[in-house]
């Protein structure tokens, strides 16, 4: 989601020799990087799958079909050959595992945010410290199989926003991306984009699998995660996202994610 808080992006710095890392003849290779607030990694893709872990900070990953917000202690699975960009909201400590897709196909065919268990967290951090050419058929490779078992069995977090293809729905998406607190009804949006509310409601169901209300709430959840991860006050986030009171926002957040904002980030 784009708001005034991250509109002034830094120019992307010259990339690390990622292709050199990916070409290392090992099933999994790891990389640790730090990124400043506002940094943008433009659209790109890799021949390996990736597990991007935010040990601190918040990142937003976007593909042609969706948006995923990755708050602290969460990770996103990105299949091989998936075009994506990464937007950094606040100072980000990223730990990346590049995984040979012939070695492990992943937990899903598309991008997914997963909850990172304490064990998986420590395994990722340890893997980053390994030499890139670690010995095969030894304790290092056995440790990697534990990582893959953890990824395979992690819970999928509901932190995805499908981007619709219909031109009228895309206008609504662009409007709410700029102002997620906009409370206009679907009938009001219909007058702006040239369609009846009934038609738009049907298209939202077909293209996103959600009602318009559910889809708009998902926009707000992802934006809330991004901003709360930047330590913005709950009251400010609630009001700017269109809720009548902080309590109404907290209730929605808990219903959607199973925890209050304070509990969620206290993890």
C-alpha positions as CSV (number, residue, x, y, z in Angstrom):
1,X,0.0,0.0,0.0
2,X,1.3,3.5,-0.8
3,X,0.8,6.4,1.6
4,X,2.4,9.7,2.2
5,X,4.7,7.9,4.7
6,X,6.7,6.2,2.0
7,X,6.2,8.4,-1.0
8,X,9.8,9.6,-1.0
9,X,11.6,6.4,-1.9
10,X,15.3,6.1,-2.1
11,X,16.8,5.1,-5.3
12,X,17.6,1.4,-5.5
13,X,21.3,0.8,-4.9
14,X,23.5,-1.3,-7.1
15,X,22.5,-4.9,-6.4
16,X,24.7,-7.5,-4.7
17,X,25.9,-10.2,-7.0
18,X,22.8,-12.2,-6.3
19,X,23.2,-14.2,-9.5
20,X,26.6,-15.2,-8.2
21,X,25.0,-16.4,-4.9
22,X,22.3,-18.2,-6.8
23,X,24.8,-20.0,-8.9
24,X,26.5,-21.6,-5.9
25,X,26.2,-25.4,-6.4
26,X,24.2,-26.0,-3.2
27,X,20.5,-26.7,-2.7
28,X,20.0,-23.7,-0.4
29,X,22.2,-20.6,-0.2
30,X,21.5,-17.7,2.2
31,X,22.1,-14.0,2.3
32,X,21.7,-11.3,4.9
33,X,21.0,-7.6,4.0
34,X,20.0,-4.4,5.7
35,X,17.8,-1.8,3.9
36,X,16.9,1.8,4.8
37,X,13.4,3.1,5.1
38,X,11.8,3.9,1.7
39,X,14.1,1.6,-0.3
40,X,12.6,0.0,-3.4
41,X,13.9,-3.1,-5.0
42,X,12.3,-2.9,-8.5
43,X,10.6,-5.8,-10.3
44,X,12.9,-8.8,-10.9
45,X,12.8,-12.5,-10.7
46,X,15.2,-15.4,-9.9
47,X,15.7,-18.9,-11.1
48,X,15.5,-20.1,-7.5
49,X,12.6,-19.9,-5.1
50,X,13.0,-17.5,-2.1
51,X,12.1,-17.4,1.5
52,X,12.3,-13.8,2.6
53,X,12.4,-13.3,6.3
54,X,11.9,-10.0,8.1
55,X,13.9,-10.4,11.3
56,X,13.0,-6.7,12.0
57,X,11.2,-4.1,9.9
58,X,8.3,-4.4,7.5
59,X,8.3,-5.0,3.7
60,X,5.6,-5.1,1.1
61,X,6.0,-7.5,-1.8
62,X,4.1,-7.0,-4.9
63,X,3.6,-9.2,-8.0
64,X,1.3,-8.7,-11.0
65,X,-1.4,-10.6,-9.2
66,X,-1.2,-9.6,-5.6
67,X,0.3,-7.7,-2.6
68,X,1.7,-9.2,0.6
69,X,2.8,-7.3,3.7
70,X,5.5,-9.0,5.7
71,X,5.7,-7.7,9.3
72,X,8.5,-8.7,11.8
73,X,8.8,-12.5,12.5
74,X,7.0,-13.4,9.3
75,X,8.4,-14.6,6.0
76,X,7.1,-14.8,2.5
77,X,7.6,-17.7,0.1
78,X,8.2,-16.6,-3.5
79,X,8.3,-19.4,-6.1
80,X,11.0,-19.4,-8.7
81,X,10.6,-17.2,-11.8
82,X,8.0,-15.0,-10.0
83,X,8.3,-11.3,-11.0
84,X,8.1,-9.2,-7.8
85,X,9.2,-6.0,-6.2
86,X,10.0,-5.2,-2.6
87,X,9.1,-1.9,-0.8
88,X,10.7,-1.2,2.6
89,X,8.6,0.7,5.0
90,X,11.1,1.0,7.9
91,X,14.6,-0.1,8.5
92,X,14.6,-3.8,7.4
93,X,16.8,-6.7,8.4
94,X,16.2,-9.2,5.6
95,X,17.4,-12.8,5.7
96,X,16.9,-14.6,2.4
97,X,17.1,-18.3,1.6
98,X,17.5,-19.1,-2.2
99,X,16.2,-22.6,-2.7
100,X,16.7,-24.8,-5.8
101,X,13.2,-25.6,-7.0
102,X,14.3,-29.1,-8.1
103,X,15.3,-29.7,-4.4
104,X,12.1,-28.3,-2.8
105,X,8.9,-27.2,-4.5
106,X,7.6,-25.2,-1.6
107,X,4.5,-24.9,0.5
108,X,2.4,-23.5,-2.4
109,X,2.5,-22.7,-6.1
110,X,2.1,-18.9,-5.4
111,X,3.4,-16.4,-2.9
112,X,2.4,-17.0,0.7
113,X,3.2,-15.3,4.0
114,X,4.0,-17.8,6.7
115,X,4.3,-17.5,10.5
116,X,7.9,-18.1,11.5
117,X,8.3,-20.4,14.6
118,X,11.1,-19.8,17.1
119,X,12.8,-22.9,15.7
120,X,12.6,-21.8,12.1
121,X,13.8,-18.3,13.1
122,X,17.0,-19.7,14.7
123,X,17.5,-22.1,11.7
124,X,17.3,-19.2,9.2
125,X,19.7,-17.1,11.2
126,X,22.2,-20.0,11.6
127,X,22.0,-20.8,7.8
128,X,23.0,-17.2,7.0
129,X,26.2,-17.8,9.0
130,X,27.2,-21.0,7.0
131,X,29.9,-20.8,4.3
132,X,28.2,-20.8,0.9
133,X,30.1,-23.9,-0.1
134,X,29.1,-25.9,3.0
135,X,29.9,-29.7,2.9
136,X,27.3,-31.9,1.3
137,X,25.9,-35.0,3.0
138,X,27.0,-33.6,6.4
139,X,25.3,-31.9,9.4
140,X,24.9,-28.7,7.4
141,X,22.8,-30.4,4.7
142,X,20.8,-32.3,7.3
143,X,20.0,-29.0,9.0
144,X,18.6,-27.7,5.8
145,X,16.2,-30.6,5.5
146,X,14.8,-29.5,8.9
147,X,14.3,-26.0,7.5
148,X,12.4,-27.4,4.6
149,X,10.2,-29.5,6.9
150,X,9.5,-26.4,9.0
151,X,8.5,-24.3,5.9
152,X,6.3,-27.2,4.6
153,X,4.4,-27.3,7.9
154,X,4.1,-23.6,8.8
155,X,0.7,-21.9,9.1
156,X,-0.2,-19.7,6.1
157,X,-0.9,-16.1,7.4
158,X,-3.9,-14.3,5.8
159,X,-1.8,-11.4,4.6
160,X,-2.5,-11.3,0.8
161,X,-4.5,-8.9,-1.3
162,X,-5.5,-10.1,-4.8
163,X,-5.2,-7.4,-7.4
164,X,-8.2,-7.6,-9.9
165,X,-7.8,-7.5,-13.6
166,X,-11.0,-5.7,-14.6
167,X,-10.3,-2.1,-15.5
168,X,-13.1,-0.8,-13.4
169,X,-12.0,-2.7,-10.3
170,X,-8.4,-1.6,-10.9
171,X,-9.6,2.0,-10.6
172,X,-11.2,1.2,-7.2
173,X,-8.0,-0.6,-6.2
174,X,-5.8,2.5,-7.1
175,X,-8.2,4.8,-5.2
176,X,-8.2,2.7,-2.1
177,X,-4.4,2.2,-2.3
178,X,-4.0,5.9,-2.0
179,X,-6.8,6.4,0.6
180,X,-7.6,3.0,2.3
181,X,-9.9,4.9,4.7
182,X,-12.3,5.8,1.9
183,X,-15.8,4.5,3.1
184,X,-17.6,5.0,-0.2
185,X,-20.1,2.2,-1.0
186,X,-19.8,0.0,-4.1
187,X,-22.7,1.9,-5.6
188,X,-20.8,5.2,-5.1
189,X,-17.7,3.7,-6.7
190,X,-20.0,2.5,-9.6
191,X,-20.9,6.1,-10.4
192,X,-17.2,6.9,-10.7
193,X,-16.1,3.9,-12.7
194,X,-19.1,3.5,-14.9
195,X,-20.8,0.3,-13.7
196,X,-23.7,-0.7,-11.4
197,X,-22.9,-1.8,-7.8
198,X,-24.3,-5.2,-8.6
199,X,-22.0,-5.7,-11.6
200,X,-19.0,-4.6,-9.5
201,X,-20.0,-6.9,-6.7
202,X,-20.2,-9.8,-9.1
203,X,-16.8,-9.0,-10.6
204,X,-15.1,-8.8,-7.1
205,X,-16.4,-12.2,-6.3
206,X,-15.2,-13.7,-9.5
207,X,-11.7,-12.0,-9.6
208,X,-10.7,-12.0,-5.9
209,X,-12.9,-14.6,-4.3
210,X,-14.1,-12.0,-1.8
211,X,-16.9,-9.6,-1.4
212,X,-16.1,-5.9,-1.9
213,X,-16.3,-5.4,1.9
214,X,-13.9,-8.3,2.6
215,X,-11.5,-7.1,0.0
216,X,-11.5,-3.5,1.3
217,X,-11.0,-4.8,4.8
218,X,-8.0,-6.8,3.6
219,X,-6.5,-3.6,2.2
220,X,-6.9,-2.0,5.6
221,X,-5.4,-4.9,7.4
222,X,-2.3,-4.9,5.3
223,X,-1.9,-1.1,5.6
224,X,-2.4,-1.4,9.3
225,X,0.3,-4.0,9.6
226,X,2.7,-1.9,7.6
227,X,2.0,1.2,9.7
228,X,1.9,-0.5,13.1
229,X,5.2,-2.2,12.2
230,X,6.5,1.4,11.8
231,X,5.3,2.0,15.4
232,X,2.5,4.4,14.4
233,X,-0.1,4.8,17.3
234,X,-3.1,2.5,17.0
235,X,-5.5,5.5,17.4
236,X,-3.9,7.3,14.4
237,X,-4.0,4.2,12.3
238,X,-7.6,3.4,13.2
239,X,-8.9,6.9,12.3
240,X,-7.0,7.2,9.1
241,X,-8.2,3.8,8.0
242,X,-11.8,4.9,8.3
243,X,-12.8,3.3,11.6
244,X,-15.1,5.3,14.0
245,X,-12.9,4.4,17.0
246,X,-9.8,2.6,18.0
247,X,-11.9,-0.1,19.7
248,X,-13.7,-0.8,16.4
249,X,-10.4,-1.1,14.6
250,X,-8.9,-3.4,17.3
251,X,-12.1,-5.6,17.2
252,X,-11.7,-6.0,13.4
253,X,-8.0,-6.7,13.7
254,X,-8.5,-9.4,16.3
255,X,-11.3,-11.0,14.3
256,X,-9.2,-11.1,11.2
257,X,-5.8,-12.2,12.7
258,X,-6.8,-13.7,16.0
259,X,-4.9,-11.2,18.2
260,X,-5.1,-7.5,19.0
261,X,-2.5,-5.3,17.4
262,X,-0.6,-5.2,20.7
263,X,-0.6,-9.0,21.0
264,X,0.3,-9.5,17.4
265,X,3.5,-7.3,17.5
266,X,4.4,-8.5,21.1
267,X,5.2,-11.9,19.6
